């Protein structure tokens, strides 16, 4: 399978598959974010997810895919560190901010930065129509975050300070999304077999953030800790979703353009808003529905512009 993926890179068939994988990743990432946000504690939920996908990927890494080269091991060490920082920032944003506020801000920051630096690192050239689509997508995502923020109607000073901290954390999270997207794209392209990179990505992820989650578990009082069974269920389900979320977009970047895959993945905003309304009972109005449509239109222009 790894050889087939590698052979399809840069072909018309590969481009079609890249789009499909990026869209699958968008849907999966919205579900993944909701699982993380919906738990009693986002740090512990993320830790449980990472443990589950690390244990699941370990047999594949050890016995199925080719062993990483020394160069790839060095790249994977960077992946390990970058994703720990990103995962902590995302969990912090979910802890202090509303899902429909912090999620759009984080996701809106990433694709624009990724497209700019992908042109420098990978020689990708966006046309005028594609840049227009990127501007529309990014602008609509930020406008959606503003609309969600306005709907909160925060008047309390302490709540306003917390909200400002959440927004700042979400912006930094968005910058880290761009960093890990570019770095992961570089790493998976270095690997002769992309599934070698993916397998060890998940194994190392199972050894990173769970250490932060364990430290947090020890600091919490017994009544603040979620039930182990709840954590296990969220961990297993979240791990299955993570394989599609992170694996899908990385394979899309191996097959096609990094900037395009990053932009298409941000249609996760459409799915995340639907989850916010249906699961978290957050209200939506005609303005936000229109903005969600503009996000989707921007992603289409990035691909076809």
Secondary structure, DSSP 8 states (H G I E B T S, - for coil): -HHHHHHHTTSHHHHHHHHHHHHHHHHHHHHHHHHHHHSS-HHHHHHHHHHHHHHHHHHHHHHTS----HHHHHHHHHHHHHHHHHHHHHHHHHHHS-HHHHHHHHHHHHHHHHHHHHHHHS-----HHHHHHHHHHHHHHHHHHHHHHHHH----HHHHHHHHHHHHHHHHHHHHHHHHHHHHHHHHHH-SSHHHHHHHHHHHHTTTHHHHHHHHHHHS-GGGS--HHHHHHHHHHHHHHHHHHHHHHHHHHHHS-HHHHHHHHTTHHHHHHHHHHHTS-----HHHHHHHHHHHHHHHHHHH-
